[in-house]
C-alpha cells in the first residue's frame, strides 16, 4: 500500500492538478480518486470527479506557464498521506507553497485537503 499511496500523491499533484490536457486529466482523476472524493482548500469544498476536474482546470487557467513540483517526499501514516508542493514558473522561485493531505480508501484518494503555506 505504501507504493500506491506515493503513486496517488504524485498523480494528484502532477497528473491531475498539473495536467493541462483535459482528456489526460480526466483519465488520471478516475484512476486517482474515489467517485465521491471530497476536496477542500481555503476557497471551498467540492465533491466528485467532475468538481475536481473543474477545480484543476480553473487553477491552471488562472496560472498559465506555472507548474507544480513536489517540495519533499510523501509522508504517510496508515491511510493518510501528506505531500508538500510548490507552484510557479519553472526555474523560478515558487509563487505559492502548500501541503496536500489525503485520506486513502480502496486504493484511491477519498478525501483531500490543501493547506496553503504562507512564508
N, C-alpha and C positions, 0 to 999 in steps of 0.2 A: 504493500500500500504506500510506502514511503516514496517509491519512484513515481507512482501515479499522482500523488499529491504534488510533487515537484513539477511533473508534466502539466497538471491542471493550472498551477500558479503561473507557469511560463506561458501557457496558452491564453490565460486570462489577460496577461499583460501584452503579449506580442500578437497573438493570432486573433484576438477579439478587439481589445481597445487600441491596439497598434496597427490593425489591418485596415487599409483604406479601400480595398476592393470589397464591396458589399456581399457578393456571392461567396467569396472565400471566408469572409467573416461569419456569414450565416452557417456555413458548414462547421466552423470552429465553435460557434455558440452551441449548436446541438450536440457536439462532442464533449463540451466542457461543463455545461450546466444542466441541472435537472430542469425539466419543463416548467416547474413552478418556482424557479430561482427568484430570490428576493435580493435586490441590490440597493444598498443605501450609501449615499455620500452626503456631504454637507448641504446639498441643494434639495434632495428629495429621496424618496424610496419608491422603487418601481419593482414590478413583478412580471416574470415570464420572459421567454426568448425574444419576442418582438420588442418589448420595452428595453431590454439590454441592447438589442441591435440599434434602436433609435438613440439610446444614450451614447453609445460609442460613436455613431455617425455624427451626432451633434457636436461631440467633443472634438473629433477630428476636423469637421468642417470649420470650427472656430479657431483652429491652430494649424493652418497649412505649413508644411515643412517641418513640423515638430515630430519628434519620435520619443517613444518610451524606452527606457532601459532599466534593468534591474540595478538596485543600489545595495547589493549584498545577496547572500544566499537565502533560500527558502528556509524558514524556521517552522517547526511543527511540534504539536503536542496532541497525541491521539488523532482526532478527526478535525483539528483546527490547524490552519497554516497561515503564515504571515510572510509577506514579501514587501520590502521597501523598494521604491522605484523613484525615478526622476523623469521629467518631461521637459523637452525644449528642443531648440535647434541642434542637430547633431554636431559634435565637435565644440560646442559652446557650453557655458555654464547653464544648468537647468533653470527654467523659469519657475517650476513648481516641483516639490517633492511630496511624496505621500507614502502611505503604508496600506496595503490591502490585507485584510483579514478574511479568511474564508472558512466556512464550515462545509465539510465534505460528507456526502451521503450517497450511498450506492455508486461509488466511483465517479461522482460528479460534484461540482460546487453547488450547494443548495442555498447558502446564504453568503453574501459578500458585502463587506463594509470597507469603504475607502475613507481613510483619515488623511487630511492634508497636513503637512508639516510646515510650520512657519519658522524660519530661521531668525 
